[in-house]
Amino acid sequence: MQDVSITGAVALRDRMGKSAVHPLFDHWLDRAAVSTDFVPERRAVDPLAFHRLLPYIWLIERDRTTDSLRYRLVGEWVAGVHGGALKGRELAATASPVVIQDAEGYARRLLETPAALLMTGLLYRLSDGTLYRGERLALPLRSEPDAPPDALLGASVPHSNDRSPLSKVMGVGTRSGAAMDLEIDREPEADTVSTHFVPLAELFG
């Protein structure tokens, strides 16, 4: 086991406040502290440790041959927001070019640095103008012990102040047992994002 300080990790966790993403971050943190370069292997992750977050979880993997980023796992709430199944689809094919350029930029930086990412504020904007606010957490993983970071495990969790009938329109249910509470805000000032990009060297420094 590596002898490390997690002062940076504690600071990042504090920024989450009373966040729903805590279970995912805490589980990843536990695995990272005993992993090479603080990047856990995918097989070290136990979904039961954050089972209530499963509808909001996603896993993106970098293809070693094409260098493309592709969804490997997608929770039902995230899939519903995107209008259907995302598993197997390339990240570049899931949104507008402007949005994807920004998303891919963050994803590649997280893998190459490697780093953890916490975003609070705007999560998604639907075609009808509806905005979903909440928190997005992204954490690097590796597929093999000696491989470079090649996957991102994340969660996009909406705030839970409003039960919206829109969840039924999108075909999102509660089969996993997690409450599908959404916060919908149509005000222009809600279109903001606070981003915390933390290299693992600082997280465990």
Secondary structure, DSSP 8 states (H G I E B T S, - for coil): ------HHHHHHHHHH-S-TTHHHHHHHHHHHTTSGGG--BGGG--GGGGGGGGGGEEEEEE-TTT--EEEEEE-HHHHHHTTS--TT-BGGGSS-HHHHHHHHHHHHHHHHTTEEEEEEEEEEE-TTS-EEEEEEEEEEEBSSTTS---EEEEEEEE--S---THHHHTT---TTS------EE--GGG--EEEEEEEHHHHT-
